[in-house]
């Protein structure tokens, strides 16, 4: 229990400001409906916590731990409030009438009642915690209100690649805490990659004795030209996996494992070369980067990218995969098992006499149909165990496996095609701001990343349901997910920097009804509030550039620039003389009126510095009065 509580506190930290003025009472994602009432519930140590159903005990503990962290007092648990007692009541009575995962939250001067069952009650408590302002004197004033809430999508996911870089179990739990605090409910754990196999499989010990260790990592950006020559290793034992799954379950997060096939599998092949079409080739070595690994030397690939050495569709491979999946399905009770299916080059299958013979024997048209044969065989096996597969959108090529759910990542087209075939879809398009490994601004000050430019506004603007689908087809869009690939994310701090605050935007598009979306309120009220909270913790995040500043040139002679701080309590500093702004520069306090002499151009440069001293990248806006 101790562990649950400590994990929770980091995700639900002190609110420094009055959330009450906000139309959403500071809640992310925006609830379905918020009715503000007059007055407050004065939360102090005389309040009792009523939670009768044993199934609600864990959620009651979470709430009480939060109140203890914020108020310095814990509430006395009680079976029922006496007539003279004020109470927070967690109740499942009537919850069966609420939508799935839904809750109702009523705050009056006398009581706070959260009604919901399981995940619904848990989410009601998350909202309640987010509504609480900082303690004032001896009490926390919770604004009187009625909130009715339930999710737009049943699948609200975050992915984490632990193949390229791996992260301690404590961070996996923190990631789950952050997700749960924002009502995200599926953790897609990408466990196997070319650069490392990260889950213990007892029947195939070399997957981790060989496949979980590489001799070094790429220095700089792909294509890397050198290695740091520092051995890099790590994997999750089965006991650790069980611990993570159990932890997530308590937070109403389902863990979906991904075992990549047939591509992105060269770490497994380094361990068991018989899985390759060409066991004797020293295959993935690129003569330009000989340091990147030698499969014959049983080394795991160091270079990032996509490799030709993929699983051969042999009986040996299928038996191997079935054995692996048997162990995986014991560890993960999720309905879905993700089998990858993306970026699997066909070159080796083209060269392989075995594969060509198999194509003929099975009456297949080409290597794409061979991939479809591969996926369908695996699907049949997984279905025979009562589970279902998810695959990346390449599984559409050569014929979709009959029961597969498609994860659309190369844009939205795969999702549209799958929905038209009456298949379930999860939208996670990289070109709509949902690849959180992309840069968050165009600034050269961003830390090394895969590229692109996906500030949180892009994800926020995205609607996962494509307009081109018919009403019936739209029902196949089960949800939305953001992905965190970790080629350039080597530490928990960097992972946090990349997901926050973008994960807030994901939460809102995954949960809130379309008509509750409001970018102005989100970016100017709630993001600054939540980032101010994070600023007080040890959780890292990307400090947004000033609200209202753009990199677009402003033309004119007398120019007014109106900015807002993107983190409550932060300060904006600026220069107009070309120097880099810092905390000794002019502080922005109110709208700037800049006179730009005729024929000249000035560069407004700003930096945001938070109370904790975190800094944004430098933002630049050209102010031009007729200069060339
Ligand atoms: C992917 O980003 N390769 C699914």
Boltz pocket constraint, residues with backbone or C-beta under 6 A from the ligand:
constraints:
  - pocket:
      binder: B
      contacts: [[A, 342], [A, 343], [A, 392], [A, 409]]
      max_distance: 6.0
